[in-house]
Amino acid sequence: MNSIFDLLDDLEDLLDKSAPRPFSKKISIDKDEIFEIIGDIRLSLPGEIKQAQRIADNCDKIINDANNKAQSIIKDAEEKCERLISEHEIAKKAREEASIIMGEAKDTSREMRIAAVEYADNLLAQTEQAIRVTLEEFARNSRETEDFLSKEIDLVYKNRQELRGTGN
């Protein structure tokens, strides 16, 4: 399945390849081709959204791994602290080291969680922007197609009127 950007490129290529109408900036476009590309865009959107969800799920895994690692570091620090409590000086030093290790573990965990959330937010923002751009281009292309067809109907109607006027 093509990505949304590939499909938009296809739409632009179709517009670029379309034959211009004489003495006009208007072009003739194969309606079926445009509808096929629009259909493909619609089919691609759920895939893009699923990909964004997988990225968000992956960020949850990163956060969980960071939390598990932090818990492991804290547990290791606590175990080390318990082993060193046998004498007063050793216990005092162990508490200080454990406190430092726990602080570092918490800082590391917090930094990893923040980085993972920022990463996920950035990817979701990019996906959101891509969907918005696609929707805006689709709306613009639809309006242009509608304007073109409306003008063509008017031209055909005028030609028929002229034809009837000369036939009487």
Buried (B, 14 or more C-beta within 10 A) or exposed (E): EBBBEBBBEBBEEBEEEBEEEEEEEBBEBEEEBBEBBBEBBEEBBEEBEEEBEEBBEBBEEBBEEBEEBBEEBBEEBEEEBEEBEEEEEEBEEBEEBBEEBBEEBEEBBEEBBEBBBEBBEEBBEEBEEBBEEBEEBBEEBEEBBEEBEEEEEEEEEEEEEEEEEEEE
